[in-house]
Amino acid sequence: MTGLAAGLLARRALELAAVIQSGRFSRRRLAGLATTDEDGAGNQRIVCVVPLYLEQEIAADAVRFWHHLVQRTHVDQVVFVTTAKEKPGHDATTHDLVASELDALGHPERLRHLHCDEVTRFRAAQLNLAVDQAGPEQHRPVGQAATQTWIGVYNADSRPADTTFAELWQRIDAEPDTRVFQQLVDYVVPDRAGTGAVAVGNSVLQTWWTRSHYYARNTRGARAGSWSAAITPYSTFGHGEFVRLDFLDDIGGFPDFAYADGLLLGWICRLRGEPIGLLASRDLAEVPRTVRDLVTQQTAWMRGLLNFDATVAWCREHDQLRLTDRQLAGLRAAHGAIPVAWGLSTVAVLTGVTVVAAAVARRGATRGDAVRLAGLLASPVVPAFLLPGTGDRPGRLAARLAGVAASWPVEGLAFWPALAGHLRRGQQAPAKTPR
């Protein structure tokens, strides 16, 4: 138990170092970066796609947000894509709400609404519909035009920072061989009724993960030619990502062979040896509001992580695999360790606390017992102490501590239903992950 407590705290120390480095990286990158980028866009074109499904609560707000954003940043077009999967009922559908809001705004030139009639389990059909019509005309040109068109993907609750697009154009000039970019994400608490304490904790833990694990992996993976880079697991997120059109042409569009197209897209990049650039500008994304919604979301994420082998099989079939057998074995092992460690961490800490408490009840407490318990109990809540919060109204320390204590075990326990469903080869993920 002493070793377990020491190991968990050592891991938090390494994460803290990465969080500090991530902060320095962001400040350097964003220092002096203009919030408007009309002069730097050149002949590049950006189309942001926002797929929507059962988004009645936030659909109108999303349309208003993007309408306001395109007036102060260089975004050529925003495409809202609703889906026929959402059946009409007594209340207005997402399709109705988007259409109504665009009508109220006078159908702005740079905002467009598409409706996807193809019914599939995955949202890739909505994304690919927007890609097919990404050009200024119905049948977009190929070749050079595809190298100058970027497809950005955002969820209905995504709120990219104003600097996002200025930074993107800057990185296009600085990294001409990079065809995929992922921006860092800060997770925020929804300002809507029904939001519980677990949302505050989840926003802290997810933001901490992005600033530590994802930043460290992306940075290590950028070291071209090294063994550690080739086997470092990281991906795109499915929101706050930008993909050049010629790359999508190379792989046949957004992947639709399994759940979580964001993860699949990034894994195809990794298996092809394609770099994923990092943007410091934040995408502010909402976390689930309740314990039930958090379990559903975390289970869906776990199911997505367990689809790595499906991506390898797809890359082999379509001649997209560029890694050696040794590199692939190392990357597969690293990917497999992520959901396993995620699931076992909760069990390990709870078991450790139980073992130490049983020893105290049997023979009385010692100073060592107090240190062990403090180390085990402190590990989950360290981010609440060190991360001041995200969004316009970050929670106070007491709220962050209570929220993390409630959220952390829920996240870990979601591994087990995800694993059970994966082994049964059932539905790959919930049809809809709640906001």
Disulfide bonds with the S-S distance in Angstrom:
none
